[in-house]
Amino acid sequence: MARARTDKHFEIAVIGGGATGYGAALSAAKAGFSTVLFAPSARFAPGRTAALFHDSIAMLEDFGLWPDLAANAAPLKSMRLVDATARLIRAREVTFHASEIGLPAFGYNIANADLVEAFQKQAARQARLTIYAEPVHAIEPRKGEVKLAFGKGQKTSVSLVIGADGARSLARRAAGIATRDWDYAQAALVTTLSIEVPHQDISTEFHTETGPFTLVPLAGRRMSLVWVDRPHITDAAVKLAEPDFNAEIERKSRSVFGRMIVDSERAIFPLRAMLAERFAANRIMLVGEAAHVFPPIGAQGLNLGFRDIEALGQILPRLRNDPGEASAIDAYHRARQGDIRSRTFAVDLLNRSLLTSFLPAQALRATALALAGSVPPLRRVLMKQGLAARSQS
């Protein structure tokens, strides 16, 4: 995938080889800028999938990726929330349907590896995009440019760096952007399963006292699992013999999908959160987990990263003279601030509401879900807010 090496000047450099990195690079090239993407090869665990909402799918269509992804993407036509706690005050079961807000599906669940492969194919077709498989070692913002060192002693300079290099972002550190970090006493176990009873395109989230247990449709009779729990529970679960693990998954899902068989490796990820104090500074813009990290709850993570890319697509075409100028940096920060901070707050609040033993908070949560299940206008507002469906509002 890497192209011939060169030390020439590019207008924009994108650092990071995940979906947000490729998306940012395509957005920059599409805006007419000579772009270099530094995308070291990455391995994606078989159990990792992305539930992408309506606006994210629209972006994939704009990039020309959807034809390569549609066949193996599972529609998410309904979302079911089940209070699986044993608490005194429990919420009633609520199911939301995409048809209520005029959509055929809330979105689609796609394997991460398939998503990145589709991005790679499209990126390889772009005349304005040069791709290096080598990592960047140093980033030095200067007056009017940013110097980059990569590979084995190679250097280049750009007008703007887009950091899509994850939670430990080198680009963010080079920009001098501080972060606020916090940990949850939770971990997420992820894998995929084959099931006996068809899922009917319904994503099901069981809320427990220690976190959500979520089953998301995949193509055919398969589902992806995100099991959030205390670390000692997920550590024990990942070590279970396969028959015992299958039985535990079926028990926790109340046999809604009949017999369940794990069909990919199991992986565990500690739950942490991070929020950058700014989303752009010193000729560097941040996208995806370089800017924001939070738990895999509500399928917000990658969808939020794709909205970062959408903002780039709106700002970059207006900056033909200098994409890294101060006004561009400030415009991107302002464009992303409200969305990112509000989503981070909402996901954090939702997760903490599941964990709290404070009775009034449990009562408030149960009441909110009851209203969401019984008041149609409120249901529609919540669904649109959950999708960040500006075009649908």
C-alpha positions in Angstrom: 0.0 0.0 0.0 3.0 2.4 0.6 4.0 4.5 -2.4 7.4 5.6 -3.5 9.4 7.5 -0.9 9.8 11.2 -1.4 10.8 14.2 0.8 8.7 16.7 -1.0 6.5 19.3 0.7 2.8 18.3 1.1 0.0 20.7 2.1 -1.6 18.3 4.6 -0.3 15.3 6.6 -2.6 12.8 8.3 -1.2 10.6 11.0 -3.0 7.3 11.7 -4.0 4.2 9.8 -7.5 3.5 11.3 -10.8 4.5 9.8 -10.6 8.1 11.0 -7.1 8.5 9.6 -8.1 7.2 6.2 -11.3 9.3 6.3 -9.5 12.5 7.2 -7.0 11.8 4.4 -9.8 11.3 1.8 -11.5 14.4 3.0 -8.3 16.5 2.6 -7.5 15.0 -0.9 -11.1 15.5 -1.9 -10.8 19.2 -0.9 -8.0 19.5 -3.4 -4.9 19.4 -1.1 -1.8 17.4 -1.7 -2.0 15.0 1.2 0.3 12.4 2.8 -1.1 9.7 5.0 1.2 7.9 7.5 -0.6 4.6 8.1 1.4 1.8 9.7 -0.2 -1.5 9.3 -2.6 -2.5 12.0 -4.3 -5.7 13.1 -8.0 -5.7 14.1 -9.3 -8.3 16.4 -12.0 -10.4 14.7 -14.5 -9.5 17.4 -14.3 -5.7 16.8 -17.1 -4.2 14.9 -18.5 -0.6 14.4 -22.2 0.3 14.7 -22.3 3.2 12.3 -25.3 5.5 12.3 -27.2 7.0 9.5 -25.0 10.1 9.0 -21.8 8.0 9.1 -23.2 5.7 6.4 -24.0 8.8 4.3 -20.4 9.8 4.6 -19.2 6.4 3.5 -21.5 6.7 0.5 -20.0 10.2 -0.3 -16.5 8.6 -0.2 -17.7 5.8 -2.6 -17.1 3.1 0.1 -20.6 1.8 0.6 -20.8 -0.6 -2.4 -17.8 -2.5 -0.9 -19.4 -2.7 2.5 -23.1 -3.1 2.0 -23.2 -6.8 1.4 -21.7 -7.7 4.8 -23.2 -4.9 6.8 -26.1 -5.7 9.1 -28.9 -3.1 9.4 -29.9 -1.9 12.9 -33.6 -1.4 12.5 -34.5 -1.5 16.2 -32.8 -0.9 19.5 -34.0 -2.7 22.6 -33.1 -1.6 26.2 -33.6 -4.2 28.9 -33.2 -3.5 32.6 -31.5 -6.6 33.8 -30.7 -5.4 37.3 -32.1 -6.9 40.5 -32.7 -3.5 42.0 -35.8 -2.3 43.8 -36.6 0.2 41.1 -36.3 -1.1 37.6 -37.0 0.5 34.3 -39.5 -1.1 31.9 -38.2 -2.6 28.6 -38.1 -0.1 25.8 -37.6 -0.7 22.1 -37.0 2.1 19.6 -37.7 1.6 15.8 -35.9 3.5 13.1 -39.2 3.7 11.1 -40.5 6.1 13.8 -38.2 8.8 12.5 -38.5 7.9 8.9 -35.3 5.8 8.5 -35.0 2.3 7.1 -32.4 1.6 9.8 -30.6 3.5 12.6 -27.4 2.4 10.9 -25.3 -0.7 10.1 -22.9 -2.9 12.0 -19.7 -3.5 10.1 -16.5 -5.4 11.0 -13.6 -2.9 11.7 -11.3 -4.9 9.4 -13.8 -4.6 6.5 -14.2 -0.9 7.1 -10.5 -0.1 7.0 -10.0 -2.3 4.0 -12.6 -0.4 2.1 -11.0 2.9 3.1 -7.6 1.6 1.9 -8.9 0.6 -1.5 -10.5 4.0 -2.0 -7.4 5.8 -0.7 -5.2 4.0 -3.2 -7.2 5.5 -6.1 -6.6 9.1 -5.0 -4.1 11.1 -7.2 -3.6 13.7 -4.5 -2.9 11.2 -1.7 0.5 9.6 -1.0 0.6 6.8 1.6 3.5 5.8 3.7 3.4 2.6 5.9 6.1 4.1 8.2 5.3 5.7 11.5 6.0 9.4 12.3 8.7 9.8 14.9 8.7 13.6 15.5 6.4 16.5 14.8 7.7 20.1 15.1 5.2 23.0 14.6 7.0 26.1 13.3 6.0 29.4 11.9 4.1 28.7 8.7 4.7 25.0 8.6 5.1 21.7 10.5 8.2 19.6 10.2 7.8 15.8 10.3 10.4 13.0 10.7 9.4 9.5 9.8 10.7 6.1 8.6 14.5 5.8 8.6 15.7 9.4 8.8 13.2 10.9 6.3 11.7 14.3 6.7 8.9 16.4 5.1 7.0 19.6 5.9 3.3 20.4 5.7 1.0 23.3 6.3 -1.4 21.3 8.5 -1.2 18.1 10.4 -4.4 16.1 11.2 -3.8 13.8 14.1 -5.8 10.6 13.9 -3.2 8.6 16.0 -5.3 7.5 18.9 -5.4 8.1 22.6 -1.6 8.3 23.0 -1.5 10.8 20.1 2.0 12.2 19.2 0.2 14.9 17.2 -1.7 16.1 20.3 1.5 16.3 22.4 3.3 18.2 19.6 0.4 20.7 19.5 0.8 21.3 23.2 -2.8 20.3 23.9 -3.5 19.0 27.5 -6.1 16.4 28.3 -8.5 15.4 31.1 -8.3 11.6 31.7 -10.3 9.3 33.9 -10.7 5.6 34.4 -13.7 3.5 35.1 -13.5 0.4 37.2 -14.8 -1.6 34.2 -13.5 -3.5 31.2 -15.1 -4.5 27.9 -15.1 -8.1 26.6 -15.7 -8.2 22.9 -16.2 -11.1 20.5 -18.7 -12.4 17.9 -21.3 -15.2 18.2 -23.4 -17.4 16.1 -27.0 -17.6 17.3 -29.9 -20.0 17.0 -32.9 -17.6 16.9 -32.7 -14.8 14.2 -32.0 -11.4 15.6 -34.5 -9.6 13.3 -32.1 -6.7 13.0 -32.7 -5.7 16.6 -29.7 -4.5 18.8 -30.3 -5.5 22.4 -28.7 -3.9 25.4 -29.1 -5.5 28.8 -28.4 -3.0 31.6 -26.8 -4.5 34.6 -25.5 -3.1 37.9 -21.9 -3.3 36.5 -22.4 -2.1 33.0 -24.3 -2.8 29.7 -24.2 -6.3 28.1 -24.9 -5.5 24.4 -25.6 -7.7 21.4 -25.5 -6.1 18.0 -26.6 -7.8 14.8 -24.2 -9.0 12.2 -25.0 -10.4 8.8 -26.9 -13.7 8.9 -27.4 -15.4 12.3 -24.5 -13.8 14.0 -24.1 -11.0 16.5 -21.2 -9.0 18.0 -20.9 -8.8 21.8 -19.7 -5.9 24.0 -19.8 -7.1 27.6 -19.0 -4.3 30.0 -18.3 -5.4 33.6 -15.9 -5.3 36.5 -12.4 -6.3 35.4 -12.3 -9.4 37.5 -15.5 -10.6 35.9 -14.3 -10.1 32.3 -10.9 -11.6 33.2 -12.6 -14.7 34.4 -15.0 -14.9 31.5 -12.3 -14.6 28.8 -10.6 -17.7 30.4 -13.7 -19.9 30.5 -13.7 -23.0 28.3 -15.8 -22.4 25.2 -18.8 -24.4 26.3 -18.9 -22.7 29.6 -18.5 -19.3 28.0 -21.4 -20.0 25.5 -23.6 -21.1 28.4 -22.8 -17.9 30.4 -23.6 -15.7 27.3 -26.9 -17.4 26.8 -27.8 -17.0 30.5 -26.9 -13.3 30.5 -29.0 -12.8 27.3 -31.9 -14.6 28.9 -31.9 -17.1 26.0 -33.5 -14.5 23.7 -31.4 -15.7 20.8 -31.5 -19.4 21.8 -28.2 -21.3 21.6 -25.1 -19.1 21.2 -21.7 -20.1 20.1 -18.6 -17.9 20.2 -17.0 -17.8 16.7 -14.0 -15.5 17.1 -11.3 -14.8 19.7 -12.3 -13.0 22.8 -10.5 -9.8 23.7 -10.6 -7.4 26.7 -10.2 -3.6 26.8 -10.0 -1.5 30.0 -12.5 1.3 30.0 -10.9 4.7 30.1 -12.0 8.2 29.0 -10.1 11.2 27.7 -11.1 14.6 26.5 -8.7 17.0 24.9 -8.8 20.6 26.2 -8.7 21.9 22.6 -9.3 20.1 19.3 -6.8 22.1 17.3 -3.8 24.2 18.0 -0.4 25.1 16.4 -1.3 23.9 12.9 -2.6 20.6 14.2 -6.2 19.4 14.2 -7.3 16.3 16.1 -9.8 13.7 15.0 -11.2 10.5 16.6 -9.5 9.1 19.7 -6.7 11.7 19.5 -9.4 14.1 20.6 -11.9 12.1 22.6 -12.0 8.6 24.2 -15.0 7.2 26.1 -16.6 3.8 26.8 -18.2 1.7 24.1 -21.7 2.7 25.2 -24.4 4.0 22.8 -22.2 3.4 19.8 -20.9 7.0 20.0 -17.1 6.6 19.5 -16.5 6.1 15.8 -19.6 8.0 14.9 -18.2 11.0 16.7 -14.9 10.5 14.9 -16.7 10.5 11.6 -18.4 13.8 12.5 -14.9 15.2 13.1 -14.1 14.2 9.5 -17.4 15.8 8.4 -16.3 19.1 10.0 -13.0 18.9 8.1 -14.9 18.4 4.9 -16.8 21.6 5.6 -13.8 23.7 6.7 -10.9 22.6 4.4 -12.4 23.6 1.0 -12.5 27.2 2.2 -8.7 27.3 2.9 -6.9 27.0 -0.4 -4.1 29.5 0.6 -3.1 27.9 3.9 -5.1 25.0 5.5 -3.2 25.5 8.8 -3.7 29.2 9.3 -4.9 30.4 12.7 -8.5 31.1 11.5 -8.8 27.5 10.3 -7.5 26.1 13.6 -10.0 28.2 15.5 -12.8 27.3 13.2 -12.3 23.6 13.6 -12.1 23.8 17.4 -15.3 25.8 17.5 -17.1 23.5 15.1 -16.3 20.4 17.2 -16.4 21.7 20.8 -20.2 21.5 21.5 -20.7 18.1 19.9 -17.7 16.4 21.5 -18.2 17.8 25.0 -21.9 17.1 25.1 -21.5 13.5 23.8 -18.7 12.8 26.3 -20.9 14.1 29.1 -23.9 12.1 28.0 -22.0 8.8 27.7 -20.3 9.3 31.1 -23.7 10.1 32.7 -25.4 7.1 31.2 -22.6 4.8 32.3 -22.6 6.2 35.9 -26.4 6.0 36.0 -26.1 2.2 35.6 -23.5 1.9 38.3 -25.0 4.1 41.0 -26.6 2.6 44.1 -28.2 5.9 44.9 -32.0 5.2 45.0 -33.2 8.6 43.7 -30.9 8.3 40.7 -32.2 4.9 39.9 -35.8 6.2 40.2 -35.0 9.1 37.9 -33.4 6.8 35.3 -36.4 4.4 35.4 -38.8 7.3 35.0 -36.9 8.7 32.0 -37.0 5.3 30.3 -40.7 4.9 31.0 -41.4 8.3 29.4 -39.2 7.4 26.5 -41.2 4.3 26.0 -44.6 5.9 26.2 -44.4 9.5 24.8 -44.0 9.5 21.0 -42.6 13.0 20.6 -40.0 12.4 23.3 -39.1 9.0 21.7 -38.4 10.8 18.4 -36.3 13.5 20.0 -34.2 11.0 21.9 -33.7 8.8 18.8 -32.6 11.8 16.7 -30.3 13.1 19.5 -28.8 9.6 19.9 -28.0 9.5 16.2 -26.9 13.2 16.1 -29.2 13.2 13.1 -29.0 16.9 12.2 -30.4 16.2 8.7 -33.4 14.5 10.2 -34.3 17.2 12.7 
